[in-house]
Amino acid sequence: MYLCYVSKKILDNIQFPEDLRKVSKEKLPQVAKELRDFIINIVATKEGHLGASLGVIELTIALHYVFNTPEDILVWDVGHQAYGHKILTGRKDSFHTNRKLNGISGFPKIGESNYDAFGVGHSSTSISAALGMAIASRIKGETHKQHIAVVGDASIASGMAFEALNHAGIANTNILVILNDNAIGIDPSVGALKDYLTKVTLDGAPDTDNIFEALNFNYSGPIDGHNLEELTSELERLKHVPGPKLMHVITKKGKGLRQAEENQVTYHAPGKFDALTGDLLPKDSNGLPPKFQDVFGETIVELAKENKKIVGITPAMPTGSSLKYFMETFPERAFDVGIAEQHAVTLSAGLATQGLTVFCNIYSTFLQRAYDQVIHDVCLQNMPVIFCLDRAGIVGEDGATHHGIFDLAFLRCIPNLIIFAPRNEIELRNILYTAQLGLKNPIAIRYPRGRGSIKDWKKPFSEIEIGKGVSLQKGYAIAILTIGTMSETVLNAIERISEKEKVAVYDMRFVKPLDTELLNAIFKKHQTIITVEDGVIKGGFGSAVLEYASEKEYQGTIKMLGIPDYFPQHGTVDELKHEAGISEGKIKETILSFL
């Protein structure tokens, strides 16, 4: 007779950090292995960010083991690396819903757990937030509390992080900054600070000229971020060291999965893969239309072969934006400035003063971080910088921190700025061509994440007349005014309507300047107008049309469709558009209500 024993995993008994603290130190490496396997097995099928979380498994365990979270406050920078943190803080059983509609967020989020001390998604905020919490604890007399900010080597190079370090050095608070140094963000880290950290890693901590000690931080490290004994020991020591402290930890992004270690850019968010082998599952992209980012990337290379004045700028997103094609072809004319959107914009303005044709390629959501520079350094001085805003509109699973839904509204109010949204790949290609011919004004070109609709898009270039919209479909009852790729959604919705001949569709193309000649003709012909955009309604494209209608005393009805006054969360693009009322089905319902 044989007895069968089922080996129970240590992780099975861990729901919260208080359970983790009951585990003996010698068993923590086993917890790390099980936690890695748990993440790999779920992300392999459910998708999400992988490499960053695998790289900080030991650090995550050590932090929750040593500190009394959530009483002790832990703030993660950006949040790509927080999967292990989520699993250890009560969300293990719901982790399979990560980034899904109504599931848990892919980033730390205050409303989701009291262990998520601060909501994140954009970089370089952790030190400022943790410092604010530490100052508050001092004011309230809560001197027992610890305040920890975990920030990557790419994020700490940002101006905001240095502003926080500068303040923290004299703030007399109990704050610990963990510098997670893996030499990569999404793409490899760049800049002089990266070179400095590399030297520290190779040569050991310098006795003099330590940049962090110069800012009044008690420096500790470099420490092996995958050695749990060393991590827990040093964290225990630092708990009793007063004042600002910085612990320099060396980790490897993707640790524990060979492919993720060797292909760190790809495995940052790899999509579906084989959990056993680590190999990516094949994606059938043959015959599909291109991604808008690739249309941008390939077109700018084509243009730059003829126009020697073209330069490209990106703040740490060469792969995501496809500026990498330009960087590979013209390395002396391409600049990855790191996570430094403010610098990217003003650098672009400086280059433009010298007659260069500057393509500044930034995700729409990240341009928010450089708003003053757009106004003060570019538009006020009327510098003809060409802003290429990737990931505009609803972006899907990354959620509220990453949707590019505010750009039309916050850019529309700025004088001198042209705003264009291409409805397809050919339009994007042609506006890029037009912009480099010598515009006298700055221009913002915003396009969505993902694929377009046209396979054969490499047509001969054609100049686009600034401020001119086009008629896509004639009709006599309702006029629908669209911007960007929403025109395709509208046309598809109309195909499902029996009386489609009643509906006219216009692609206005330019939010600024509006095609007032075309608008006058539309006002004269139609008593009902519906505007459709994939940005916020308040202050956006529809608002621009409404303002002009008021100026011209238009007496008809104007219905605005777009993102209502809320922050869309995470889910697929289609799910989130449906919630916002701008899916094909919802647009059809709105049209029918006026017929």
C-alpha positions as CSV (number, residue, x, y, z in Angstrom):
1,M,0.0,0.0,0.0
2,Y,1.4,3.4,-1.0
3,L,0.6,6.7,0.7
4,C,0.4,9.7,-1.6
5,Y,1.5,13.0,-0.1
6,V,0.6,16.3,-1.8
7,S,3.4,18.8,-1.3
8,K,1.8,22.1,-0.1
9,K,3.5,25.3,-1.2
10,I,4.6,27.8,1.3
11,L,2.9,30.5,-0.8
12,D,-0.5,28.7,-0.3
13,N,-0.4,29.8,3.3
14,I,0.5,33.4,2.6
15,Q,-2.3,35.9,2.0
16,F,-0.9,38.9,3.7
17,P,2.6,40.1,4.9
18,E,1.7,39.0,8.5
19,D,1.7,35.5,7.1
20,L,5.0,36.0,5.3
21,R,6.6,37.1,8.6
22,K,5.8,33.8,10.2
23,V,8.0,32.0,7.6
24,S,11.6,31.3,8.8
25,K,14.3,33.2,7.0
26,E,15.9,30.1,5.6
27,K,12.6,29.3,3.7
28,L,12.3,32.7,2.1
29,P,14.3,31.6,-1.1
30,Q,11.6,29.0,-1.6
31,V,8.9,31.6,-1.2
32,A,10.7,33.6,-3.9
33,K,10.8,30.7,-6.3
34,E,7.1,30.0,-5.7
35,L,6.2,33.7,-6.2
36,R,8.1,33.8,-9.5
37,D,6.4,30.7,-10.7
38,F,3.0,32.0,-9.7
39,I,3.5,35.3,-11.7
40,I,5.0,33.5,-14.7
41,N,2.1,31.0,-14.9
42,I,-0.6,33.6,-14.8
43,V,1.1,36.3,-17.0
44,A,1.8,33.6,-19.6
45,T,-1.9,33.3,-20.3
46,K,-3.4,36.5,-19.0
47,E,-0.7,38.8,-20.3
48,G,0.7,41.9,-18.5
49,H,4.1,43.3,-17.3
50,L,6.5,40.5,-16.6
51,G,10.2,41.4,-16.4
52,A,10.0,44.2,-13.9
53,S,8.2,42.1,-11.3
54,L,10.4,39.1,-11.7
55,G,13.4,41.3,-11.1
56,V,12.3,42.5,-7.6
57,I,10.9,39.3,-6.1
58,E,13.5,39.0,-3.4
59,L,13.3,42.8,-2.7
60,T,9.5,42.6,-2.4
61,I,9.7,39.7,0.0
62,A,12.4,41.4,2.1
63,L,10.5,44.7,2.3
64,H,7.3,43.1,3.6
65,Y,9.3,40.7,5.8
66,V,11.3,43.4,7.6
67,F,8.8,46.3,7.6
68,N,5.4,46.3,9.3
69,T,3.4,47.2,6.2
70,P,0.9,48.8,5.8
71,E,1.7,50.7,9.0
72,D,5.1,51.2,7.5
73,I,4.5,52.9,4.2
74,L,5.8,51.4,1.0
75,V,5.5,53.4,-2.3
76,W,6.5,51.8,-5.6
77,D,7.6,54.0,-8.5
78,V,5.7,53.5,-11.8
79,G,4.3,50.2,-10.6
80,H,5.3,47.8,-13.4
81,Q,7.3,45.9,-10.7
82,A,4.5,45.5,-8.1
83,Y,2.9,42.2,-9.1
84,G,4.7,40.3,-6.3
85,H,3.6,43.1,-3.9
86,K,0.0,42.6,-4.9
87,I,0.1,38.9,-4.5
88,L,1.6,39.1,-1.0
89,T,-1.0,41.8,0.1
90,G,-4.3,40.0,-0.2
91,R,-4.7,39.8,-4.0
92,K,-3.3,36.4,-4.8
93,D,-6.7,34.8,-5.5
94,S,-7.8,37.7,-7.7
95,F,-4.5,38.2,-9.5
96,H,-5.8,36.3,-12.6
97,T,-8.1,39.3,-13.1
98,N,-5.1,41.7,-13.4
99,R,-5.7,44.4,-16.0
100,K,-9.1,43.0,-17.0
101,L,-12.4,44.9,-16.9
102,N,-13.6,45.1,-13.3
103,G,-10.5,43.2,-12.2
104,I,-7.5,44.4,-10.2
105,S,-5.3,47.2,-11.7
106,G,-1.9,46.5,-13.2
107,F,-0.5,49.3,-11.0
108,P,-0.7,50.1,-7.3
109,K,-3.9,51.9,-6.6
110,I,-5.0,53.5,-3.3
111,G,-8.7,52.4,-3.7
112,E,-7.7,48.8,-4.2
113,S,-5.7,48.1,-1.0
114,N,-4.5,49.8,2.1
115,Y,-1.1,48.3,1.2
116,D,-1.0,50.5,-1.9
117,A,0.0,53.7,-0.2
118,F,0.0,55.8,-3.4
119,G,-1.4,55.3,-6.9
120,V,1.2,55.2,-9.6
121,G,1.7,54.6,-13.3
122,H,3.9,57.5,-14.4
123,S,7.5,57.5,-13.3
124,S,9.5,59.4,-10.7
125,T,6.7,60.2,-8.2
126,S,7.6,57.8,-5.4
127,I,10.2,59.8,-3.5
128,S,8.1,63.0,-3.5
129,A,5.0,61.0,-2.3
130,A,6.9,59.1,0.4
131,L,8.6,62.3,1.6
132,G,5.2,64.0,1.9
133,M,4.0,61.0,4.0
134,A,7.1,61.1,6.1
135,I,6.7,64.8,6.8
136,A,3.1,64.2,7.7
137,S,4.1,61.5,10.2
138,R,6.6,63.8,11.8
139,I,4.0,66.5,12.2
140,K,1.6,64.0,13.7
141,G,4.2,62.6,16.1
142,E,4.2,59.2,14.5
143,T,7.9,58.8,14.8
144,H,7.7,55.0,14.7
145,K,6.6,54.8,11.1
146,Q,9.0,53.9,8.3
147,H,8.6,55.4,4.8
148,I,10.1,53.5,1.8
149,A,10.2,54.6,-1.8
150,V,11.3,52.0,-4.4
151,V,12.6,53.7,-7.5
152,G,14.4,52.4,-10.6
153,D,17.6,53.7,-12.1
154,A,15.7,55.0,-15.1
155,S,13.1,56.8,-13.0
156,I,15.6,58.3,-10.5
157,A,17.3,60.2,-13.4
158,S,14.1,62.2,-13.9
159,G,14.1,65.8,-12.8
160,M,11.2,65.2,-10.4
161,A,13.1,62.5,-8.6
162,F,16.1,64.8,-8.1
163,E,13.8,67.6,-6.9
164,A,12.5,65.2,-4.2
165,L,16.0,64.0,-3.3
166,N,17.2,67.6,-3.0
167,H,14.3,68.3,-0.5
168,A,14.5,65.0,1.4
169,G,18.2,65.6,2.1
170,I,17.3,68.5,4.4
171,A,13.8,67.6,5.5
172,N,14.8,65.7,8.7
173,T,12.4,62.8,8.1
174,N,12.7,59.0,8.4
175,I,12.7,58.1,4.7
176,L,14.4,55.2,2.9
177,V,14.9,55.3,-0.9
178,I,15.5,51.9,-2.5
179,L,17.3,52.4,-5.8
180,N,16.5,49.3,-7.8
181,D,19.4,49.4,-10.3
182,N,18.9,47.0,-13.2
183,A,20.2,49.4,-16.0
184,I,16.9,49.3,-17.8
185,G,13.4,50.9,-17.7
186,I,11.3,49.7,-20.6
187,D,14.3,50.3,-22.9
188,P,17.9,50.4,-21.6
189,S,18.7,53.3,-19.3
190,V,20.6,56.3,-20.8
191,G,22.6,59.2,-19.5
192,A,25.5,60.2,-17.3
193,L,23.8,59.0,-14.1
194,K,23.5,55.5,-15.6
195,D,27.2,55.6,-16.3
196,Y,27.9,56.7,-12.7
197,L,25.7,53.9,-11.3
198,T,27.5,51.4,-13.6
199,K,30.8,52.5,-12.3
200,V,29.6,52.2,-8.7
201,T,28.3,48.7,-9.5
202,L,31.6,47.6,-11.0
203,D,34.0,49.3,-8.7
204,G,32.0,49.3,-5.4
205,A,30.8,52.3,-3.5
206,P,33.2,55.2,-3.9
207,D,34.7,56.6,-0.7
208,T,34.4,60.1,-2.0
209,D,32.2,62.0,-4.5
210,N,29.1,59.9,-3.8
211,I,26.3,61.8,-5.5
212,F,23.7,60.6,-2.9
213,E,25.9,61.4,0.1
214,A,26.4,64.8,-1.4
215,L,22.6,65.2,-1.0
216,N,22.8,64.3,2.7
217,F,21.6,60.7,2.2
218,N,23.2,57.9,4.2
219,Y,24.3,55.6,1.3
220,S,24.2,51.8,1.6
221,G,25.3,49.5,-1.2
222,P,25.6,48.2,-3.8
223,I,23.8,45.2,-2.5
224,D,22.8,42.0,-4.4
225,G,19.1,42.4,-4.9
226,H,18.7,38.6,-5.2
227,N,20.3,37.7,-2.0
228,L,17.6,37.5,0.6
229,E,19.9,37.1,3.6
230,E,21.8,40.3,2.6
231,L,18.7,42.2,1.8
232,T,16.9,41.4,5.1
233,S,20.0,42.0,7.1
234,E,20.7,45.4,5.6
235,L,17.0,46.5,5.8
236,E,16.9,45.5,9.5
237,R,20.0,47.7,10.1
238,L,18.6,50.7,8.1
239,K,15.3,50.6,10.2
240,H,17.3,52.0,13.1
241,V,19.3,54.6,11.2
242,P,17.7,58.0,11.5
243,G,17.3,60.5,8.7
244,P,17.3,60.1,4.9
245,K,18.8,56.9,3.6
246,L,19.4,55.4,0.2
247,M,20.0,51.7,-0.4
248,H,21.5,50.8,-3.8
249,V,20.3,47.4,-4.9
250,I,21.5,45.6,-8.0
251,T,18.9,43.4,-9.7
252,K,18.3,41.7,-13.0
253,K,15.1,42.5,-14.9
254,G,13.4,39.2,-15.8
255,K,15.3,37.2,-13.1
256,G,14.3,33.6,-13.1
257,L,13.1,33.2,-16.7
258,R,15.9,32.9,-19.1
259,Q,14.2,34.5,-22.1
260,A,13.1,37.4,-19.9
261,E,16.7,37.9,-18.7
262,E,18.1,37.8,-22.2
263,N,15.4,39.8,-24.0
264,Q,14.5,42.4,-21.4
265,V,12.8,44.8,-23.8
266,T,10.6,42.2,-25.3
267,Y,9.7,40.5,-22.0
268,H,8.8,43.8,-20.3
269,A,5.3,43.0,-21.5
270,P,5.6,40.0,-23.7
271,G,2.0,39.0,-24.4
272,K,1.2,35.3,-24.2
273,F,4.1,32.9,-23.8
274,D,4.8,29.2,-22.8
275,A,5.1,29.2,-19.0
276,L,7.3,26.1,-19.1
277,T,9.7,27.1,-21.9
278,G,9.4,30.8,-21.7
279,D,9.0,31.0,-25.5
280,L,6.7,33.6,-26.9
281,L,3.5,32.1,-28.5
282,P,3.3,33.0,-32.2
283,K,1.2,35.9,-33.3
284,D,-0.3,35.8,-36.7
285,S,0.4,39.4,-37.9
286,N,1.0,38.5,-41.5
287,G,-1.4,40.4,-43.8
288,L,-2.6,42.7,-41.0
289,P,-2.4,46.5,-41.3
290,P,0.6,48.0,-39.5
291,K,0.6,49.6,-36.1
292,F,0.4,53.4,-36.2
293,Q,3.7,53.6,-34.3
294,D,5.4,51.7,-37.1
295,V,3.9,53.9,-39.7
296,F,5.4,56.8,-37.8
297,G,8.7,55.0,-37.4
298,E,9.1,53.9,-41.0
299,T,7.9,57.2,-42.5
300,I,10.3,59.4,-40.5
301,V,13.2,57.3,-41.7
302,E,12.0,57.7,-45.3
303,L,11.6,61.4,-44.9
304,A,15.0,61.8,-43.2
305,K,16.8,60.3,-46.1
306,E,15.9,63.3,-48.1
307,N,15.6,65.9,-45.4
308,K,19.0,66.2,-43.6
309,K,17.5,68.6,-41.0
310,I,15.2,66.0,-39.5
311,V,16.1,65.0,-35.9
312,G,14.1,62.7,-33.6
313,I,13.6,63.0,-29.8
314,T,12.0,60.5,-27.4
315,P,11.8,60.4,-23.6
316,A,12.8,56.7,-22.9
317,M,10.3,55.2,-25.5
318,P,12.4,54.3,-28.6
319,T,10.8,50.8,-28.9
320,G,7.3,51.7,-27.9
321,S,7.1,54.7,-30.2
322,S,9.1,52.9,-33.0
323,L,11.6,55.8,-33.1
324,K,14.1,53.0,-32.8
325,Y,14.0,52.6,-36.6
326,F,15.2,56.2,-37.0
327,M,17.8,55.7,-34.2
328,E,19.3,52.7,-35.9
329,T,19.4,54.5,-39.3
330,F,20.5,57.9,-38.1
331,P,22.1,57.5,-34.7
332,E,23.7,60.9,-34.8
333,R,20.3,62.6,-35.4
334,A,18.3,60.7,-32.8
335,F,18.2,61.3,-29.0
336,D,16.7,59.2,-26.2
337,V,16.8,61.6,-23.3
338,G,15.6,59.2,-20.7
339,I,12.4,59.7,-18.6
340,A,12.5,63.4,-18.9
341,E,9.6,64.8,-20.9
342,Q,10.1,68.4,-19.8
343,H,13.7,68.2,-21.0
344,A,12.6,66.5,-24.3
345,V,10.2,69.3,-25.1
346,T,12.6,72.2,-24.4
347,L,15.5,70.4,-26.0
348,S,13.2,70.2,-29.1
349,A,12.6,73.9,-28.9
350,G,16.3,74.6,-28.7
351,L,17.0,72.5,-31.7
352,A,14.2,74.2,-33.6
353,T,15.7,77.6,-33.0
354,Q,18.6,76.5,-35.1
355,G,16.6,75.6,-38.1
356,L,16.3,71.8,-37.5
357,T,13.1,69.9,-38.2
358,V,12.3,68.3,-34.9
359,F,10.0,65.3,-34.4
360,C,9.3,65.1,-30.6
361,N,7.7,61.7,-30.1
362,I,5.9,61.2,-26.8
363,Y,3.0,59.1,-25.5
364,S,0.0,61.3,-25.2
365,T,-0.4,60.5,-21.5
366,F,3.3,61.5,-20.8
367,L,3.0,64.8,-22.6
368,Q,1.0,65.9,-19.6
369,R,4.2,65.9,-17.7
370,A,5.7,68.6,-19.9
371,Y,2.7,71.0,-20.2
372,D,4.5,74.1,-19.2
373,Q,7.3,73.5,-21.6
374,V,4.8,73.0,-24.5
375,I,3.2,76.4,-23.6
376,H,6.3,78.4,-22.5
377,D,9.1,77.0,-24.6
378,V,7.4,75.9,-27.8
379,C,4.1,77.6,-28.4
380,L,4.7,81.0,-26.8
381,Q,7.8,81.3,-29.0
382,N,6.1,79.7,-32.0
383,M,8.8,77.1,-32.4
384,P,7.8,74.7,-35.2
385,V,8.3,71.5,-33.2
386,I,6.4,68.5,-34.6
387,F,4.8,66.6,-31.6
388,C,4.0,63.0,-32.5
389,L,1.6,61.8,-29.8
390,D,1.4,58.1,-29.6
391,R,-1.2,56.1,-27.6
392,A,-3.8,58.8,-27.9
393,G,-7.3,58.0,-26.8
394,I,-8.3,54.9,-24.9
395,V,-5.3,52.5,-24.6
396,G,-6.9,49.5,-22.8
397,E,-5.4,47.4,-20.1
398,D,-2.9,49.9,-18.8
399,G,-5.8,51.8,-17.5
400,A,-6.5,55.3,-16.0
401,T,-2.9,56.4,-15.7
402,H,-2.1,55.7,-19.4
403,H,-5.2,56.7,-21.4
404,G,-4.4,59.6,-23.8
405,I,-7.8,61.2,-23.5
406,F,-6.9,64.7,-22.3
407,D,-4.6,65.9,-25.1
408,L,-7.2,67.5,-27.4
409,A,-8.6,69.4,-24.4
410,F,-5.4,70.6,-22.9
411,L,-3.7,71.4,-26.2
412,R,-6.7,73.1,-27.9
413,C,-6.5,76.2,-25.6
414,I,-2.8,77.0,-26.5
415,P,-2.3,79.7,-29.2
416,N,-0.1,79.0,-32.3
417,L,-0.5,75.2,-32.0
418,I,-1.9,73.1,-34.9
419,I,-3.7,69.9,-33.8
420,F,-4.3,67.1,-36.3
421,A,-5.7,63.5,-35.8
422,P,-5.2,61.1,-38.8
423,R,-8.1,58.7,-39.5
424,N,-5.8,56.1,-41.0
425,E,-2.2,55.2,-41.9
426,I,-2.1,57.2,-45.1
427,E,-3.3,60.3,-43.4
428,L,-0.6,59.9,-40.8
429,R,2.0,59.4,-43.4
430,N,0.9,62.5,-45.3
431,I,0.8,64.8,-42.3
432,L,4.3,63.8,-41.3
433,Y,5.4,64.6,-44.8
434,T,3.5,68.0,-44.7
435,A,4.9,68.9,-41.3
436,Q,8.5,68.6,-42.4
437,L,8.0,70.8,-45.5
438,G,8.5,73.9,-43.3
439,L,5.4,74.7,-41.1
440,K,5.7,78.1,-39.4
441,N,3.8,76.8,-36.3
442,P,4.2,73.9,-33.9
443,I,1.9,70.9,-34.6
444,A,0.6,68.1,-32.5
445,I,-0.2,64.9,-34.4
446,R,-2.1,62.4,-32.2
447,Y,-2.7,58.8,-33.2
448,P,-3.9,55.7,-31.3
449,R,-2.2,52.6,-30.0
450,G,-2.5,49.5,-32.1
451,R,-3.1,48.7,-35.8
452,G,-4.8,50.8,-38.4
453,S,-7.1,49.6,-41.2
454,I,-5.1,49.9,-44.4
455,K,-2.5,47.2,-45.5
456,D,-1.2,49.0,-48.6
457,W,-0.4,52.3,-46.9
458,K,3.0,53.3,-48.5
459,K,1.5,55.5,-51.1
460,P,3.3,58.5,-52.7
461,F,3.4,61.5,-50.4
462,S,0.7,64.1,-50.7
463,E,0.6,67.4,-48.9
464,I,-2.3,68.1,-46.6
465,E,-3.8,71.5,-46.6
466,I,-3.7,72.8,-43.0
467,G,-7.1,73.4,-41.4
468,K,-9.2,71.5,-44.0
469,G,-11.6,68.7,-43.3
470,V,-13.2,66.2,-45.8
471,S,-16.6,64.7,-46.5
472,L,-16.6,60.9,-46.1
473,Q,-20.3,60.3,-46.7
474,K,-23.2,62.4,-48.0
475,G,-26.5,62.6,-46.2
476,Y,-29.3,65.0,-45.6
477,A,-30.7,64.6,-42.0
478,I,-27.8,64.2,-39.6
479,A,-24.2,65.3,-39.9
480,I,-21.6,63.4,-37.9
481,L,-18.3,65.2,-37.3
482,T,-15.4,62.9,-36.4
483,I,-11.8,63.3,-35.5
484,G,-9.1,60.7,-36.0
485,T,-9.8,57.0,-36.2
486,M,-13.3,57.5,-34.8
487,S,-14.4,58.1,-38.4
488,E,-14.0,54.4,-39.1
489,T,-16.0,53.5,-36.0
490,V,-18.8,55.9,-37.1
491,L,-18.9,54.5,-40.7
492,N,-19.1,51.0,-39.4
493,A,-22.0,52.0,-37.1
494,I,-23.9,53.6,-40.0
495,E,-23.5,50.4,-42.1
496,R,-25.8,48.8,-39.5
497,I,-28.5,51.4,-40.0
498,S,-31.3,50.9,-42.6
499,E,-31.6,54.6,-43.3
500,K,-27.9,55.3,-43.6
501,E,-28.5,57.6,-46.6
502,K,-29.8,60.1,-44.1
503,V,-26.5,60.4,-42.3
504,A,-23.6,62.6,-43.5
505,V,-20.1,62.0,-42.1
506,Y,-17.3,64.5,-42.1
507,D,-13.7,63.9,-41.0
508,M,-12.7,67.3,-39.6
509,R,-9.0,66.2,-39.4
510,F,-7.9,69.4,-37.6
511,V,-9.2,70.3,-34.1
512,K,-7.2,73.5,-34.5
513,P,-7.6,75.4,-36.8
514,L,-11.1,74.2,-37.4
515,D,-12.3,74.1,-41.0
516,T,-14.8,77.0,-40.5
517,E,-15.7,77.0,-44.2
518,L,-16.8,73.4,-44.0
519,L,-18.6,74.0,-40.7
520,N,-20.6,76.9,-42.1
521,A,-21.8,74.6,-44.9
522,I,-22.7,71.9,-42.4
523,F,-24.6,74.4,-40.2
524,K,-26.5,75.6,-43.2
525,K,-27.5,72.1,-44.4
526,H,-28.1,70.2,-41.1
527,Q,-30.3,70.8,-38.1
528,T,-28.7,67.9,-36.1
529,I,-25.0,67.5,-35.6
530,I,-23.2,64.7,-33.6
531,T,-19.5,65.1,-32.8
532,V,-17.5,62.0,-32.0
533,E,-14.1,61.9,-30.4
534,D,-12.0,59.5,-28.4
535,G,-11.0,62.2,-25.9
536,V,-12.7,63.9,-23.0
537,I,-15.9,65.7,-24.0
538,K,-15.2,68.7,-21.7
539,G,-13.0,71.1,-23.6
540,G,-12.3,68.7,-26.5
541,F,-13.2,68.6,-30.2
542,G,-17.0,68.7,-29.7
543,S,-16.5,71.7,-27.4
544,A,-14.6,73.5,-30.2
545,V,-17.5,72.9,-32.6
546,L,-20.0,74.0,-30.0
547,E,-18.1,77.2,-29.4
548,Y,-18.1,78.0,-33.1
549,A,-21.8,77.2,-33.4
550,S,-22.5,79.6,-30.6
551,E,-20.4,82.3,-32.3
552,K,-22.4,81.8,-35.5
553,E,-25.7,81.5,-33.7
554,Y,-26.5,78.1,-35.1
555,Q,-30.0,77.1,-34.0
556,G,-29.8,73.3,-34.5
557,T,-29.0,70.5,-32.1
558,I,-25.5,69.5,-31.3
559,K,-24.8,66.2,-29.5
560,M,-21.3,65.5,-28.3
561,L,-20.0,61.9,-27.9
562,G,-16.7,61.2,-26.3
563,I,-15.3,60.3,-22.9
564,P,-17.6,61.6,-20.1
565,D,-16.3,63.3,-17.0
566,Y,-14.7,60.4,-15.3
567,F,-11.4,58.4,-15.4
568,P,-11.9,55.2,-17.5
569,Q,-10.2,52.3,-15.8
570,H,-8.7,49.2,-17.3
571,G,-10.1,46.7,-19.8
572,T,-10.0,46.1,-23.5
573,V,-10.3,49.2,-25.8
574,D,-13.6,47.9,-27.1
575,E,-15.0,47.4,-23.5
576,L,-13.9,50.8,-22.4
577,K,-15.2,52.6,-25.5
578,H,-18.6,50.8,-25.0
579,E,-18.7,52.1,-21.4
580,A,-17.9,55.6,-22.6
581,G,-20.7,55.4,-25.2
582,I,-18.4,55.6,-28.3
583,S,-18.4,52.0,-29.5
584,E,-20.1,51.1,-32.8
585,G,-23.2,49.9,-31.0
586,K,-23.5,52.9,-28.8
587,I,-22.9,55.3,-31.7
588,K,-25.6,53.5,-33.7
589,E,-28.0,53.9,-30.7
590,T,-27.4,57.6,-30.6
591,I,-27.9,58.1,-34.3
592,L,-31.1,56.1,-34.3
593,S,-32.4,58.3,-31.4
594,F,-32.3,61.3,-33.8
595,L,-33.7,59.6,-36.9
